[in-house]
Amino acid sequence: MEKKAFTRGWIVAVAATLLVVSLFFATGCSKDEASSKGSGKTLYLYNWTYYTPESVIEKFEQEYGVKVVLDYFASNEDMFAKLKAGGSGYDIVFPSQDYTSIMMAEDMLLPIDKSKIPNLQYISPLVLGKATYDPDMSWSVPYFMGASGIAVNKTKVADYARDWSIFADTKLAGRMSMLDDMREVMGDALAHLGYSVNSTDDAELAAAQQLVNEQWKPNLVKFDAEGFAKSFSTGEFWVVHGYAEAVFEELEENRWDEVDFFLPPEGGPMYLDSMVIPKGARNVELAHQFIDFIHRPEIYAEFLDRFHFPASVHTKAAELMTVEPFYQGEDLANYELKNDVGADLEKYNEIWQTIRYVD
Amino acid sequence: MNSHMQEKRGRRLGITYSAPMGLWLTFFFLVPLCIIILYSFLKKGLYGGVEWEFTLTAYRQMLNPNFMRVFLRTLWVAALSTVITITLALPCGYAMARSRHQVMWLALVIIPFWTNSLIRIYAWIAILSSEGFVNEALKALGVIGESLPLIYNQGAVITVLIYMYIPFAILPLFTTIDKFDFQLLEAARDLGASKPESIFKVLIPNIRSGIITAVIFTFIPIFGAYTVPLLVGGKDSYMIGNIIVDQVTKTRNWPLASAFSLVITVVSTIGVIWMMTSTASERARLKAPAQVVDANGGIS
């Protein structure tokens, strides 16, 4: 009896230890806590994941003798909630257009002193024309403008439409996915029908809803924003709607020519991420220097090269690029920025429920 | 020291011992729970957050038929996965309790937790996809010609959920079965019970508390599942957990997200109360020393 009790105690101890260890493993997502020791200032950036090349950051650190600490967000909503909840101390944040305008409206930003950023001369006037909420860069400086597109696996699919109607192709049923993103999918449908991606007109939205639910959805495996690139690389999905960098990141470079990535010519929703200086920033001066540094033509080209982005917001970097971008800046001609639709977001939400929640 | 003083001292020690747990629960469960309850009755802020205005809008929105369908689907998926999990976990727990290599089996049950759960879900994608291991193996054996649709549907969600939560069912079942006096089974057989009868009339009633714990430890986390339906589910796999995330990160409706979280908390609380009352009534029925369910069995 004594022995049995001892054994059981031992078993429980082992089990408890294993569980505790496994909990540590399970939650062990360690943050890149760069030490901010050493002399000089520290610049705190709050950016999207995989959006700033390591090499560019290092060059900035060396040239200015400072330390850069990067913190990441996965969605504008996350970033906004954190800043609203009092998360201060960031010197530069990289919101998309709708949240740039929201942050301007909510008085969360410091003005940009354009005299300190001579490289603003390279920002494309076309982009500023689209940024109707801040056309003269008083509060935000464009970082990158792009759009999601369609990737087709050419080894599996030979004959296909190079526009949004590809998702209505019943031959490809069960092999296609679209982003799990309300504004993206609705925007694609609206653009395909010839409407604005920011439409709040009930009839137009109803037509888009019908197009998605009746023509596109029956052919999709799923709405997927997480694993589609992986599934595309394994050959599970043949046609995916998504961001080029996500698709190609999963593929070895020797397979890149198997892929036809295109932006449908009808247009669609596009995003413009900008650099803004939030109130509470500690190094306003340094933040201006960083913005100027990023837009130095050779530095900006280095950033584009790293991600194979087109020089959509920069007038000088295109000629300095050494790699072929995944799509061209001109492809964005018919694209429209997804603007904040305010309270009408609820209309989109109700439609999205019929797309996403009901089989 | 007289008995009165001893009692007093015991009470003081009891408070000291339970203080850390009590503080923990207060700060990391009760306070957040109160915030959730409060938020669910407030007006949604235009850009996330809440406005300090009392309203029942969130609860009205929850009655929307699209949400009700997701709610029923969640209930169905959770119930079915739990039943299958327990059915599989019972023989496992039994075999482990009777084995001479208990430590080894326990380690084998727990070691998969050393891998991050996301990685294990992605591994299932590799197993179930149309060019995955299962389909390729069946094709090689000539069983099938075309790949079977094993992934991105409800079946895949249930399979992976069972895989994820079966250890949480095996552990409490193992601890209760281990304490079971197996001579009772022999006695039942001697008294004329058939093998199945001795299992269902003697073993199962005696390990009831373990079964209830296992049910709770599987049903509750599955009811709130989020990543599994998102990653291996298809167009028809949305569960309540996914709605909550959507309401926070996409549609900026925090009150509705809070209301849904509250639903999950209420369902979980009902489960725990059921577990506590049925264990208590069983204790009263047996009039025997407490059959304490091992609380270590189910950290989730």
Interface residues (C-beta under 8 A of the other chain):
Chain A: T7 R8 W10 I11 V12 V14 A15 A16 L18 L19 V21 S22 L23 F25 A26 G28 S75 E77 D78 F80 A81 K84 I102 E106 G174 D180 D181 M182 K217 L220 V221 K222 F223 E226 G227 K230 S231 T234 G235 E236 G342 A343 L345 E346 N349 Q353 T354 R356 Y357 V358 D359
Chain B: L46 Y47 G48 G49 N64 N66 F67 R69 V70 Q102 V103 L106 A107 I110 I111 F113 W114 T115 N116 S117 Y122 I125 A126 S129 S130 E131 P149 I151 Y152 L171 D178 L230 L231 G233 G234 K235 D236 S237 Y238 I243 V248 T249 K250 T251 R252 N253 D294 N296 I299
